[in-house]
Amino acid sequence: MGMSAGGGSGGLQSDINVTPMVDIMLVLLIIFMVITPFLQQGVSVALPRDMKSPDEDPAIIKPSSVVVAITKDGELYVGKKKIDKEQLKTEINEKMATKQDQDRIVYIRSDVEANYGAVVDTINLIRDSGIDQIGLVADKRKGAEAAPAPATAPAS
C-alpha cells in the first residue's frame, strides 16, 4: 500500500557540492597573486625607519606625484623609469610643468644602504630645477606608540 524507496535511486541529496566554489577561489587567488606586483608604484627600496612617526602625506600615493627613488647602488628612478643624474633635472621639469605651486613637491625614497652623498646630490639637483618642497620618505615604525614609559620607583 505504501511506496517503498528501493535501491537508493532518485533520492534528494542535502549536501552542498563545494568543488566548483573551491575551483573559483583558487583561480581568483592565482589572479590576485599575479596582479599584485603590477600595482606597486615605483621601485622597491628598503626605507629607513623613523623614530617619531610623523603624519603621513596622502599625496605621495597619487599617480601624479613625483617620486625619486635612490637604490643602494646609487641608481635613480622617477617612478619606475631609470634615469641618469643628467636627465633628472629635465625629467622633473617635464613632470612639474603643469602643476600648481602648492603641488610642486618631489618625494625622495632612499634605500637604507644608499650612499649619503648620492642622496645629497639628488636633493641639490632637484633644488637646481626650481623645486623648493622636497619630502623624504621613511617607513613607519610599528609599535613605537605602544611602548610603555619606564616605571619609576616612589621616593621613600
N, CA, C and O atoms as a GROMACS GRO file, in nm:
protein
  624
    1MET      N    1   0.080  -0.117   0.000
    1MET     CA    2   0.000   0.000   0.000
    1MET      C    3   0.085   0.125   0.000
    1MET      O    4   0.058   0.219  -0.074
    2GLY      N    5   0.185   0.125   0.082
    2GLY     CA    6   0.274   0.240   0.080
    2GLY      C    7   0.384   0.220  -0.022
    2GLY      O    8   0.415   0.108  -0.060
    3MET      N    9   0.442   0.330  -0.065
    3MET     CA   10   0.552   0.321  -0.161
    3MET      C   11   0.682   0.301  -0.086
    3MET      O   12   0.709   0.369   0.013
    4SER      N   13   0.758   0.211  -0.131
    4SER     CA   14   0.886   0.186  -0.066
    4SER      C   15   0.998   0.246  -0.150
    4SER      O   16   0.998   0.238  -0.273
    5ALA      N   17   1.092   0.305  -0.080
    5ALA     CA   18   1.209   0.360  -0.151
    5ALA      C   19   1.305   0.246  -0.168
    5ALA      O   20   1.366   0.200  -0.072
    6GLY      N   21   1.320   0.204  -0.285
    6GLY     CA   22   1.404   0.090  -0.308
    6GLY      C   23   1.528   0.125  -0.388
    6GLY      O   24   1.522   0.203  -0.483
    7GLY      N   25   1.638   0.068  -0.350
    7GLY     CA   26   1.760   0.078  -0.429
    7GLY      C   27   1.833   0.211  -0.420
    7GLY      O   28   1.942   0.220  -0.478
    8GLY      N   29   1.784   0.313  -0.354
    8GLY     CA   30   1.853   0.440  -0.339
    8GLY      C   31   1.860   0.525  -0.464
    8GLY      O   32   1.946   0.613  -0.474
    9SER      N   33   1.773   0.502  -0.558
    9SER     CA   34   1.778   0.582  -0.680
    9SER      C   35   1.676   0.695  -0.673
    9SER      O   36   1.566   0.677  -0.622
   10GLY      N   37   1.715   0.810  -0.723
   10GLY     CA   38   1.623   0.922  -0.733
   10GLY      C   39   1.601   0.999  -0.604
   10GLY      O   40   1.510   1.081  -0.599
   11GLY      N   41   1.679   0.977  -0.500
   11GLY     CA   42   1.662   1.049  -0.375
   11GLY      C   43   1.728   1.187  -0.380
   11GLY      O   44   1.816   1.211  -0.463
   12LEU      N   45   1.685   1.278  -0.292
   12LEU     CA   46   1.743   1.411  -0.285
   12LEU      C   47   1.872   1.407  -0.204
   12LEU      O   48   1.885   1.331  -0.108
   13GLN      N   49   1.966   1.490  -0.244
   13GLN     CA   50   2.093   1.497  -0.173
   13GLN      C   51   2.096   1.632  -0.100
   13GLN      O   52   2.078   1.736  -0.163
   14SER      N   53   2.118   1.630   0.029
   14SER     CA   54   2.114   1.753   0.106
   14SER      C   55   2.252   1.814   0.129
   14SER      O   56   2.262   1.917   0.195
   15ASP      N   57   2.358   1.754   0.078
   15ASP     CA   58   2.493   1.809   0.094
   15ASP      C   59   2.523   1.911  -0.015
   15ASP      O   60   2.476   1.898  -0.128
   16ILE      N   61   2.602   2.014   0.020
   16ILE     CA   62   2.641   2.115  -0.077
   16ILE      C   63   2.767   2.068  -0.149
   16ILE      O   64   2.861   2.019  -0.086
   17ASN      N   65   2.767   2.084  -0.280
   17ASN     CA   66   2.884   2.048  -0.359
   17ASN      C   67   2.978   2.169  -0.362
   17ASN      O   68   2.950   2.268  -0.431
   18VAL      N   69   3.087   2.163  -0.288
   18VAL     CA   70   3.178   2.277  -0.276
   18VAL      C   71   3.292   2.275  -0.378
   18VAL      O   72   3.371   2.369  -0.382
   19THR      N   73   3.302   2.175  -0.459
   19THR     CA   74   3.412   2.164  -0.554
   19THR      C   75   3.415   2.282  -0.653
   19THR      O   76   3.522   2.336  -0.675
   20PRO      N   77   3.302   2.324  -0.713
   20PRO     CA   78   3.310   2.440  -0.803
   20PRO      C   79   3.350   2.568  -0.730
   20PRO      O   80   3.422   2.652  -0.787
   21MET      N   81   3.307   2.585  -0.606
   21MET     CA   82   3.343   2.704  -0.531
   21MET      C   83   3.493   2.706  -0.501
   21MET      O   84   3.557   2.811  -0.510
   22VAL      N   85   3.550   2.592  -0.467
   22VAL     CA   86   3.693   2.584  -0.440
   22VAL      C   87   3.772   2.613  -0.567
   22VAL      O   88   3.875   2.681  -0.562
   23ASP      N   89   3.726   2.564  -0.680
   23ASP     CA   90   3.792   2.592  -0.807
   23ASP      C   91   3.794   2.741  -0.837
   23ASP      O   92   3.897   2.795  -0.878
   24ILE      N   93   3.682   2.807  -0.817
   24ILE     CA   94   3.672   2.951  -0.842
   24ILE      C   95   3.764   3.028  -0.747
   24ILE      O   96   3.831   3.122  -0.790
   25MET      N   97   3.768   2.991  -0.621
   25MET     CA   98   3.852   3.060  -0.524
   25MET      C   99   4.001   3.044  -0.557
   25MET      O  100   4.078   3.138  -0.542
   26LEU      N  101   4.040   2.925  -0.603
   26LEU     CA  102   4.180   2.904  -0.640
   26LEU      C  103   4.217   2.988  -0.762
   26LEU      O  104   4.327   3.043  -0.768
   27VAL      N  105   4.128   2.998  -0.858
   27VAL     CA  106   4.153   3.082  -0.977
   27VAL      C  107   4.166   3.228  -0.936
   27VAL      O  108   4.256   3.297  -0.983
   28LEU      N  109   4.078   3.276  -0.848
   28LEU     CA  110   4.086   3.415  -0.801
   28LEU      C  111   4.216   3.440  -0.724
   28LEU      O  112   4.278   3.545  -0.739
   29LEU      N  113   4.257   3.344  -0.643
   29LEU     CA  114   4.382   3.358  -0.568
   29LEU      C  115   4.501   3.371  -0.663
   29LEU      O  116   4.588   3.455  -0.642
   30ILE      N  117   4.504   3.290  -0.766
   30ILE     CA  118   4.613   3.296  -0.863
   30ILE      C  119   4.612   3.430  -0.936
   30ILE      O  120   4.717   3.489  -0.959
   31ILE      N  121   4.494   3.478  -0.973
   31ILE     CA  122   4.483   3.607  -1.042
   31ILE      C  123   4.536   3.719  -0.952
   31ILE      O  124   4.614   3.803  -0.999
   32PHE      N  125   4.497   3.721  -0.825
   32PHE     CA  126   4.544   3.825  -0.735
   32PHE      C  127   4.695   3.816  -0.711
   32PHE      O  128   4.762   3.918  -0.698
   33MET      N  129   4.748   3.696  -0.706
   33MET     CA  130   4.893   3.680  -0.687
   33MET      C  131   4.971   3.731  -0.807
   33MET      O  132   5.082   3.783  -0.792
   34VAL      N  133   4.915   3.718  -0.926
   34VAL     CA  134   4.982   3.764  -1.047
   34VAL      C  135   4.970   3.916  -1.062
   34VAL      O  136   5.065   3.981  -1.104
   35ILE      N  137   4.855   3.972  -1.028
   35ILE     CA  138   4.828   4.115  -1.048
   35ILE      C  139   4.895   4.202  -0.943
   35ILE      O  140   4.934   4.314  -0.975
   36THR      N  141   4.911   4.156  -0.819
   36THR     CA  142   4.960   4.239  -0.709
   36THR      C  143   5.095   4.306  -0.736
   36THR      O  144   5.108   4.424  -0.705
   37PRO      N  145   5.195   4.238  -0.792
   37PRO     CA  146   5.322   4.309  -0.817
   37PRO      C  147   5.310   4.426  -0.915
   37PRO      O  148   5.391   4.519  -0.910
   38PHE      N  149   5.212   4.423  -1.004
   38PHE     CA  150   5.194   4.530  -1.101
   38PHE      C  151   5.130   4.653  -1.039
   38PHE      O  152   5.136   4.762  -1.097
   39LEU      N  153   5.067   4.639  -0.923
   39LEU     CA  154   5.001   4.752  -0.859
   39LEU      C  155   5.098   4.841  -0.783
   39LEU      O  156   5.062   4.953  -0.748
   40GLN      N  157   5.219   4.794  -0.758
   40GLN     CA  158   5.317   4.871  -0.683
   40GLN      C  159   5.367   4.986  -0.769
   40GLN      O  160   5.397   4.968  -0.887
   41GLN      N  161   5.376   5.105  -0.708
   41GLN     CA  162   5.427   5.221  -0.779
   41GLN      C  163   5.574   5.240  -0.748
   41GLN      O  164   5.616   5.229  -0.633
   42GLY      N  165   5.651   5.268  -0.850
   42GLY     CA  166   5.792   5.297  -0.829
   42GLY      C  167   5.877   5.173  -0.810
   42GLY      O  168   5.837   5.061  -0.842
   43VAL      N  169   5.996   5.196  -0.757
   43VAL     CA  170   6.095   5.092  -0.738
   43VAL      C  171   6.100   5.057  -0.590
   43VAL      O  172   6.085   5.145  -0.506
   44SER      N  173   6.120   4.932  -0.558
   44SER     CA  174   6.126   4.889  -0.419
   44SER      C  175   6.263   4.922  -0.360
   44SER      O  176   6.366   4.881  -0.413
   45VAL      N  177   6.262   4.997  -0.251
   45VAL     CA  178   6.383   5.025  -0.176
   45VAL      C  179   6.354   5.003  -0.029
   45VAL      O  180   6.241   5.021   0.016
   46ALA      N  181   6.456   4.964   0.047
   46ALA     CA  182   6.440   4.946   0.192
   46ALA      C  183   6.448   5.083   0.256
   46ALA      O  184   6.554   5.144   0.261
   47LEU      N  185   6.335   5.132   0.306
   47LEU     CA  186   6.328   5.267   0.361
   47LEU      C  187   6.380   5.271   0.504
   47LEU      O  188   6.365   5.175   0.578
   48PRO      N  189   6.440   5.384   0.542
   48PRO     CA  190   6.479   5.398   0.683
   48PRO      C  191   6.356   5.410   0.770
   48PRO      O  192   6.252   5.458   0.725
   49ARG      N  193   6.366   5.367   0.894
   49ARG     CA  194   6.253   5.373   0.986
   49ARG      C  195   6.265   5.500   1.068
   49ARG      O  196   6.373   5.536   1.114
   50ASP      N  197   6.152   5.568   1.084
   50ASP     CA  198   6.153   5.691   1.161
   50ASP      C  199   6.134   5.662   1.309
   50ASP      O  200   6.090   5.554   1.346
   51MET      N  201   6.166   5.758   1.390
   51MET     CA  202   6.158   5.739   1.534
   51MET      C  203   6.027   5.791   1.593
   51MET      O  204   5.979   5.737   1.692
   52LYS      N  205   5.968   5.896   1.532
   52LYS     CA  206   5.852   5.960   1.593
   52LYS      C  207   5.721   5.932   1.521
   52LYS      O  208   5.616   5.962   1.578
   53SER      N  209   5.721   5.880   1.406
   53SER     CA  210   5.602   5.855   1.326
   53SER      C  211   5.526   5.984   1.295
   53SER      O  212   5.420   6.009   1.353
   54PRO      N  213   5.579   6.068   1.205
   54PRO     CA  214   5.507   6.190   1.169
   54PRO      C  215   5.383   6.158   1.088
   54PRO      O  216   5.362   6.044   1.046
   55ASP      N  217   5.301   6.259   1.066
   55ASP     CA  218   5.180   6.240   0.986
   55ASP      C  219   5.217   6.202   0.844
   55ASP      O  220   5.310   6.257   0.786
   56GLU      N  221   5.141   6.108   0.789
   56GLU     CA  222   5.166   6.065   0.652
   56GLU      C  223   5.106   6.166   0.555
   56GLU      O  224   4.999   6.222   0.580
   57ASP      N  225   5.177   6.189   0.446
   57ASP     CA  226   5.129   6.279   0.342
   57ASP      C  227   5.047   6.196   0.243
   57ASP      O  228   5.103   6.109   0.175
   58PRO      N  229   4.916   6.220   0.232
   58PRO     CA  230   4.835   6.138   0.141
   58PRO      C  231   4.867   6.161  -0.006
   58PRO      O  232   4.826   6.082  -0.091
   59ALA      N  233   4.939   6.268  -0.037
   59ALA     CA  234   4.969   6.299  -0.177
   59ALA      C  235   5.074   6.206  -0.237
   59ALA      O  236   5.086   6.198  -0.359
   60ILE      N  237   5.149   6.135  -0.154
   60ILE     CA  238   5.257   6.052  -0.207
   60ILE      C  239   5.204   5.932  -0.285
   60ILE      O  240   5.274   5.881  -0.374
   61ILE      N  241   5.084   5.886  -0.255
   61ILE     CA  242   5.032   5.768  -0.326
   61ILE      C  243   4.954   5.805  -0.451
   61ILE      O  244   4.909   5.716  -0.523
   62LYS      N  245   4.939   5.933  -0.479
   62LYS     CA  246   4.870   5.974  -0.602
   62LYS      C  247   4.955   5.939  -0.723
   62LYS      O  248   5.078   5.948  -0.718
   63PRO      N  249   4.891   5.899  -0.831
   63PRO     CA  250   4.969   5.868  -0.953
   63PRO      C  251   5.039   5.991  -1.011
   63PRO      O  252   5.138   5.976  -1.083
   64SER      N  253   4.990   6.111  -0.981
   64SER     CA  254   5.050   6.231  -1.036
   64SER      C  255   5.168   6.282  -0.955
   64SER      O  256   5.237   6.375  -0.997
   65SER      N  257   5.194   6.223  -0.838
   65SER     CA  258   5.306   6.269  -0.755
   65SER      C  259   5.438   6.224  -0.815
   65SER      O  260   5.447   6.122  -0.882
   66VAL      N  261   5.542   6.305  -0.790
   66VAL     CA  262   5.675   6.277  -0.844
   66VAL      C  263   5.758   6.216  -0.732
   66VAL      O  264   5.787   6.281  -0.631
   67VAL      N  265   5.798   6.090  -0.750
   67VAL     CA  266   5.876   6.018  -0.650
   67VAL      C  267   6.008   5.975  -0.714
   67VAL      O  268   6.011   5.904  -0.814
   68VAL      N  269   6.118   6.021  -0.652
   68VAL     CA  270   6.252   5.984  -0.698
   68VAL      C  271   6.305   5.878  -0.602
   68VAL      O  272   6.313   5.902  -0.482
   69ALA      N  273   6.340   5.762  -0.654
   69ALA     CA  274   6.392   5.653  -0.572
   69ALA      C  275   6.542   5.641  -0.595
   69ALA      O  276   6.590   5.648  -0.708
   70ILE      N  277   6.615   5.621  -0.485
   70ILE     CA  278   6.760   5.602  -0.491
   70ILE      C  279   6.789   5.463  -0.434
   70ILE      O  280   6.762   5.437  -0.317
   71THR      N  281   6.844   5.375  -0.517
   71THR     CA  282   6.874   5.239  -0.472
   71THR      C  283   7.007   5.237  -0.397
   71THR      O  284   7.079   5.336  -0.394
   72LYS      N  285   7.037   5.122  -0.338
   72LYS     CA  286   7.163   5.112  -0.262
   72LYS      C  287   7.284   5.119  -0.355
   72LYS      O  288   7.395   5.147  -0.310
   73ASP      N  289   7.263   5.093  -0.484
   73ASP     CA  290   7.372   5.103  -0.582
   73ASP      C  291   7.389   5.245  -0.635
   73ASP      O  292   7.479   5.271  -0.714
   74GLY      N  293   7.301   5.338  -0.592
   74GLY     CA  294   7.310   5.477  -0.635
   74GLY      C  295   7.234   5.506  -0.763
   74GLY      O  296   7.247   5.614  -0.820
   75GLU      N  297   7.153   5.410  -0.811
   75GLU     CA  298   7.074   5.432  -0.932
   75GLU      C  299   6.953   5.518  -0.900
   75GLU      O  300   6.895   5.506  -0.791
   76LEU      N  301   6.914   5.603  -0.994
   76LEU     CA  302   6.799   5.693  -0.976
   76LEU      C  303   6.682   5.644  -1.061
   76LEU      O  304   6.699   5.602  -1.176
   77TYR      N  305   6.563   5.651  -1.003
   77TYR     CA  306   6.440   5.616  -1.073
   77TYR      C  307   6.337   5.726  -1.047
   77TYR      O  308   6.324   5.774  -0.934
   78VAL      N  309   6.266   5.766  -1.150
   78VAL     CA  310   6.149   5.852  -1.134
   78VAL      C  311   6.030   5.762  -1.166
   78VAL      O  312   6.008   5.726  -1.282
   79GLY      N  313   5.954   5.727  -1.063
   79GLY     CA  314   5.851   5.624  -1.078
   79GLY      C  315   5.921   5.492  -1.098
   79GLY      O  316   5.997   5.448  -1.012
   80LYS      N  317   5.897   5.427  -1.211
   80LYS     CA  318   5.965   5.301  -1.243
   80LYS      C  319   6.069   5.320  -1.353
   80LYS      O  320   6.132   5.224  -1.397
   81LYS      N  321   6.086   5.445  -1.397
   81LYS     CA  322   6.176   5.474  -1.508
   81LYS      C  323   6.316   5.505  -1.456
   81LYS      O  324   6.334   5.598  -1.377
   82LYS      N  325   6.414   5.428  -1.499
   82LYS     CA  326   6.553   5.451  -1.459
   82LYS      C  327   6.609   5.567  -1.540
   82LYS      O  328   6.597   5.572  -1.662
   83ILE      N  329   6.673   5.661  -1.468
   83ILE     CA  330   6.729   5.778  -1.535
   83ILE      C  331   6.870   5.804  -1.484
   83ILE      O  332   6.910   5.754  -1.379
   84ASP      N  333   6.944   5.885  -1.559
   84ASP     CA  334   7.077   5.930  -1.518
   84ASP      C  335   7.064   6.060  -1.441
   84ASP      O  336   6.960   6.125  -1.444
   85LYS      N  337   7.172   6.098  -1.371
   85LYS     CA  338   7.170   6.225  -1.297
   85LYS      C  339   7.150   6.343  -1.391
   85LYS      O  340   7.085   6.441  -1.355
   86GLU      N  341   7.205   6.334  -1.510
   86GLU     CA  342   7.193   6.444  -1.607
   86GLU      C  343   7.049   6.460  -1.654
   86GLU      O  344   7.006   6.571  -1.688
   87GLN      N  345   6.974   6.351  -1.658
   87GLN     CA  346   6.836   6.356  -1.706
   87GLN      C  347   6.737   6.394  -1.596
   87GLN      O  348   6.622   6.427  -1.626
   88LEU      N  349   6.779   6.392  -1.470
   88LEU     CA  350   6.687   6.415  -1.358
   88LEU      C  351   6.625   6.553  -1.365
   88LEU      O  352   6.504   6.567  -1.344
   89LYS      N  353   6.704   6.654  -1.394
   89LYS     CA  354   6.653   6.791  -1.396
   89LYS      C  355   6.546   6.809  -1.505
   89LYS      O  356   6.442   6.869  -1.479
   90THR      N  357   6.572   6.758  -1.624
   90THR     CA  358   6.474   6.773  -1.732
   90THR      C  359   6.349   6.689  -1.705
   90THR      O  360   6.238   6.731  -1.738
   91GLU      N  361   6.367   6.572  -1.646
   91GLU     CA  362   6.252   6.486  -1.614
   91GLU      C  363   6.160   6.554  -1.511
   91GLU      O  364   6.038   6.552  -1.525
   92ILE      N  365   6.220   6.613  -1.410
   92ILE     CA  366   6.140   6.682  -1.308
   92ILE      C  367   6.073   6.805  -1.367
   92ILE      O  368   5.957   6.832  -1.336
   93ASN      N  369   6.143   6.880  -1.452
   93ASN     CA  370   6.082   6.997  -1.515
   93ASN      C  371   5.962   6.958  -1.601
   93ASN      O  372   5.862   7.029  -1.604
   94GLU      N  373   5.971   6.844  -1.671
   94GLU     CA  374   5.858   6.797  -1.752
   94GLU      C  375   5.739   6.760  -1.665
   94GLU      O  376   5.626   6.794  -1.697
   95LYS      N  377   5.765   6.690  -1.553
   95LYS     CA  378   5.656   6.647  -1.466
   95LYS      C  379   5.593   6.764  -1.391
   95LYS      O  380   5.474   6.758  -1.359
   96MET      N  381   5.668   6.868  -1.362
   96MET     CA  382   5.619   6.981  -1.283
   96MET      C  383   5.563   7.095  -1.368
   96MET      O  384   5.516   7.194  -1.314
   97ALA      N  385   5.569   7.082  -1.500
   97ALA     CA  386   5.527   7.191  -1.588
   97ALA      C  387   5.380   7.227  -1.570
   97ALA      O  388   5.345   7.345  -1.582
   98THR      N  389   5.295   7.132  -1.543
   98THR     CA  390   5.152   7.158  -1.536
   98THR      C  391   5.099   7.171  -1.393
   98THR      O  392   4.979   7.187  -1.374
   99LYS      N  393   5.187   7.165  -1.294
   99LYS     CA  394   5.141   7.164  -1.155
   99LYS      C  395   5.137   7.305  -1.097
   99LYS      O  396   5.214   7.392  -1.136
  100GLN      N  397   5.044   7.324  -1.002
  100GLN     CA  398   5.032   7.450  -0.928
  100GLN      C  399   5.148   7.460  -0.829
  100GLN      O  400   5.219   7.362  -0.806
  101ASP      N  401   5.168   7.578  -0.770
  101ASP     CA  402   5.278   7.598  -0.676
  101ASP      C  403   5.267   7.509  -0.552
  101ASP      O  404   5.368   7.457  -0.505
  102GLN      N  405   5.144   7.490  -0.498
  102GLN     CA  406   5.129   7.409  -0.378
  102GLN      C  407   5.148   7.260  -0.406
  102GLN      O  408   5.172   7.183  -0.314
  103ASP      N  409   5.138   7.219  -0.532
  103ASP     CA  410   5.155   7.078  -0.569
  103ASP      C  411   5.296   7.047  -0.620
  103ASP      O  412   5.324   6.933  -0.658
  104ARG      N  413   5.384   7.146  -0.620
  104ARG     CA  414   5.519   7.125  -0.672
  104ARG      C  415   5.609   7.070  -0.561
  104ARG      O  416   5.689   7.142  -0.502
  105ILE      N  417   5.593   6.941  -0.535
  105ILE     CA  418   5.673   6.874  -0.433
  105ILE      C  419   5.727   6.744  -0.492
  105ILE      O  420   5.658   6.673  -0.565
  106VAL      N  421   5.852   6.714  -0.458
  106VAL     CA  422   5.916   6.590  -0.503
  106VAL      C  423   5.947   6.508  -0.380
  106VAL      O  424   6.003   6.559  -0.283
  107TYR      N  425   5.911   6.380  -0.384
  107TYR     CA  426   5.937   6.288  -0.274
  107TYR      C  427   6.060   6.204  -0.307
  107TYR      O  428   6.076   6.158  -0.420
  108ILE      N  429   6.146   6.184  -0.208
  108ILE     CA  430   6.266   6.102  -0.227
  108ILE      C  431   6.253   5.978  -0.141
  108ILE      O  432   6.238   5.985  -0.019
  109ARG      N  433   6.260   5.862  -0.207
  109ARG     CA  434   6.262   5.732  -0.138
  109ARG      C  435   6.403   5.678  -0.153
  109ARG      O  436   6.442   5.634  -0.261
  110SER      N  437   6.478   5.681  -0.046
  110SER     CA  438   6.616   5.636  -0.050
  110SER      C  439   6.631   5.506   0.027
  110SER      O  440   6.573   5.488   0.134
  111ASP      N  441   6.710   5.416  -0.029
  111ASP     CA  442   6.739   5.290   0.037
  111ASP      C  443   6.823   5.317   0.162
  111ASP      O  444   6.900   5.414   0.166
  112VAL      N  445   6.809   5.233   0.263
  112VAL     CA  446   6.884   5.248   0.388
  112VAL      C  447   7.034   5.242   0.360
  112VAL      O  448   7.112   5.313   0.424
  113GLU      N  449   7.074   5.159   0.267
  113GLU     CA  450   7.216   5.139   0.239
  113GLU      C  451   7.268   5.230   0.129
  113GLU      O  452   7.381   5.213   0.083
  114ALA      N  453   7.186   5.328   0.085
  114ALA     CA  454   7.231   5.420  -0.019
  114ALA      C  455   7.337   5.514   0.038
  114ALA      O  456   7.337   5.548   0.156
  115ASN      N  457   7.427   5.556  -0.049
  115ASN     CA  458   7.533   5.648  -0.010
  115ASN      C  459   7.469   5.784   0.024
  115ASN      O  460   7.387   5.836  -0.052
  116TYR      N  461   7.508   5.840   0.138
  116TYR     CA  462   7.453   5.968   0.182
  116TYR      C  463   7.485   6.078   0.081
  116TYR      O  464   7.403   6.167   0.059
  117GLY      N  465   7.603   6.073   0.022
  117GLY     CA  466   7.640   6.172  -0.079
  117GLY      C  467   7.550   6.168  -0.200
  117GLY      O  468   7.519   6.272  -0.258
  118ALA      N  469   7.505   6.049  -0.240
  118ALA     CA  470   7.414   6.037  -0.354
  118ALA      C  471   7.280   6.101  -0.322
  118ALA      O  472   7.218   6.162  -0.409
  119VAL      N  473   7.234   6.088  -0.197
  119VAL     CA  474   7.107   6.150  -0.157
  119VAL      C  475   7.120   6.301  -0.159
  119VAL      O  476   7.031   6.370  -0.208
  120VAL      N  477   7.230   6.354  -0.106
  120VAL     CA  478   7.251   6.499  -0.104
  120VAL      C  479   7.265   6.553  -0.246
  120VAL      O  480   7.210   6.659  -0.277
  121ASP      N  481   7.337   6.481  -0.333
  121ASP     CA  482   7.349   6.524  -0.472
  121ASP      C  483   7.213   6.528  -0.541
  121ASP      O  484   7.185   6.620  -0.619
  122THR      N  485   7.129   6.429  -0.513
  122THR     CA  486   6.995   6.425  -0.572
  122THR      C  487   6.911   6.542  -0.523
  122THR      O  488   6.840   6.605  -0.602
  123ILE      N  489   6.919   6.573  -0.394
  123ILE     CA  490   6.845   6.688  -0.341
  123ILE      C  491   6.893   6.817  -0.408
  123ILE      O  492   6.811   6.902  -0.442
  124ASN      N  493   7.023   6.831  -0.426
  124ASN     CA  494   7.076   6.951  -0.492
  124ASN      C  495   7.029   6.961  -0.637
  124ASN      O  496   6.996   7.070  -0.683
  125LEU      N  497   7.025   6.849  -0.708
  125LEU     CA  498   6.976   6.850  -0.846
  125LEU      C  499   6.829   6.891  -0.852
  125LEU      O  500   6.788   6.964  -0.942
  126ILE      N  501   6.750   6.842  -0.756
  126ILE     CA  502   6.608   6.876  -0.753
  126ILE      C  503   6.591   7.025  -0.724
  126ILE      O  504   6.506   7.091  -0.785
  127ARG      N  505   6.669   7.078  -0.631
  127ARG     CA  506   6.660   7.222  -0.599
  127ARG      C  507   6.707   7.307  -0.716
  127ARG      O  508   6.654   7.416  -0.739
  128ASP      N  509   6.806   7.258  -0.792
  128ASP     CA  510   6.852   7.333  -0.909
  128ASP      C  511   6.744   7.342  -1.016
  128ASP      O  512   6.746   7.434  -1.098
  129SER      N  513   6.651   7.248  -1.017
  129SER     CA  514   6.543   7.252  -1.115
  129SER      C  515   6.428   7.341  -1.069
  129SER      O  516   6.325   7.348  -1.136
  130GLY      N  517   6.443   7.408  -0.954
  130GLY     CA  518   6.342   7.506  -0.910
  130GLY      C  519   6.241   7.452  -0.812
  130GLY      O  520   6.140   7.519  -0.786
  131ILE      N  521   6.263   7.335  -0.755
  131ILE     CA  522   6.169   7.277  -0.659
  131ILE      C  523   6.220   7.307  -0.518
  131ILE      O  524   6.333   7.275  -0.483
  132ASP      N  525   6.133   7.371  -0.438
  132ASP     CA  526   6.171   7.405  -0.301
  132ASP      C  527   6.118   7.304  -0.200
  132ASP      O  528   6.175   7.290  -0.092
  133GLN      N  529   6.010   7.234  -0.234
  133GLN     CA  530   5.950   7.139  -0.140
  133GLN      C  531   5.996   6.998  -0.176
  133GLN      O  532   5.964   6.945  -0.283
  134ILE      N  533   6.071   6.938  -0.084
  134ILE     CA  534   6.123   6.803  -0.104
  134ILE      C  535   6.082   6.722   0.018
  134ILE      O  536   6.109   6.762   0.132
  135GLY      N  537   6.018   6.608  -0.005
  135GLY     CA  538   5.977   6.520   0.104
  135GLY      C  539   6.064   6.396   0.108
  135GLY      O  540   6.084   6.330   0.006
  136LEU      N  541   6.117   6.365   0.226
  136LEU     CA  542   6.196   6.243   0.244
  136LEU      C  543   6.105   6.136   0.302
  136LEU      O  544   6.042   6.159   0.406
  137VAL      N  545   6.096   6.022   0.237
  137VAL     CA  546   6.003   5.917   0.275
  137VAL      C  547   6.073   5.818   0.367
  137VAL      O  548   6.182   5.769   0.336
  138ALA      N  549   6.009   5.790   0.480
  138ALA     CA  550   6.060   5.691   0.575
  138ALA      C  551   5.951   5.589   0.601
  138ALA      O  552   5.832   5.618   0.585
  139ASP      N  553   5.992   5.470   0.640
  139ASP     CA  554   5.898   5.365   0.672
  139ASP      C  555   5.846   5.387   0.814
  139ASP      O  556   5.924   5.415   0.905
  140LYS      N  557   5.716   5.375   0.832
  140LYS     CA  558   5.657   5.398   0.963
  140LYS      C  559   5.695   5.284   1.057
  140LYS      O  560   5.678   5.167   1.024
  141ARG      N  561   5.746   5.319   1.171
  141ARG     CA  562   5.791   5.220   1.268
  141ARG      C  563   5.672   5.167   1.344
  141ARG      O  564   5.598   5.245   1.405
  142LYS      N  565   5.653   5.037   1.343
  142LYS     CA  566   5.538   4.977   1.408
  142LYS      C  567   5.568   4.955   1.555
  142LYS      O  568   5.677   4.912   1.592
  143GLY      N  569   5.469   4.986   1.641
  143GLY     CA  570   5.483   4.962   1.783
  143GLY      C  571   5.554   5.073   1.858
  143GLY      O  572   5.576   5.060   1.978
  144ALA      N  573   5.591   5.182   1.790
  144ALA     CA  574   5.661   5.290   1.858
  144ALA      C  575   5.569   5.362   1.955
  144ALA      O  576   5.612   5.406   2.062
  145GLU      N  577   5.440   5.376   1.917
  145GLU     CA  578   5.347   5.448   2.003
  145GLU      C  579   5.308   5.362   2.123
  145GLU      O  580   5.271   5.417   2.227
  146ALA      N  581   5.315   5.231   2.111
  146ALA     CA  582   5.265   5.143   2.216
  146ALA      C  583   5.374   5.109   2.320
  146ALA      O  584   5.349   5.031   2.411
  147ALA      N  585   5.492   5.168   2.305
  147ALA     CA  586   5.600   5.137   2.400
  147ALA      C  587   5.568   5.198   2.536
  147ALA      O  588   5.540   5.318   2.544
  148PRO      N  589   5.572   5.119   2.641
  148PRO     CA  590   5.538   5.174   2.773
  148PRO      C  591   5.648   5.266   2.823
  148PRO      O  592   5.766   5.248   2.792
  149ALA      N  593   5.606   5.365   2.902
  149ALA     CA  594   5.704   5.456   2.962
  149ALA      C  595   5.776   5.383   3.073
  149ALA      O  596   5.717   5.296   3.138
  150PRO      N  597   5.903   5.416   3.097
  150PRO     CA  598   5.975   5.348   3.205
  150PRO      C  599   5.914   5.380   3.340
  150PRO      O  600   5.877   5.494   3.367
  151ALA      N  601   5.905   5.280   3.423
  151ALA     CA  602   5.846   5.298   3.555
  151ALA      C  603   5.950   5.352   3.651
  151ALA      O  604   6.067   5.314   3.647
  152THR      N  605   5.906   5.443   3.737
  152THR     CA  606   5.998   5.499   3.837
  152THR      C  607   5.951   5.456   3.973
  152THR      O  608   5.831   5.447   3.999
  153ALA      N  609   6.044   5.428   4.059
  153ALA     CA  610   6.011   5.385   4.195
  153ALA      C  611   5.981   5.507   4.281
  153ALA      O  612   6.051   5.608   4.270
  154PRO      N  613   5.880   5.502   4.367
  154PRO     CA  614   5.850   5.617   4.451
  154PRO      C  615   5.962   5.640   4.553
  154PRO      O  616   6.021   5.546   4.607
  155ALA      N  617   5.988   5.767   4.576
  155ALA     CA  618   6.093   5.801   4.674
  155ALA      C  619   6.042   5.778   4.814
  155ALA      O  620   5.930   5.818   4.846
  156SER      N  621   6.124   5.714   4.898
  156SER     CA  622   6.077   5.688   5.034
  156SER      C  623   6.152   5.771   5.135
  156SER      O  624   6.125   5.761   5.255
   0.00000   0.00000   0.00000
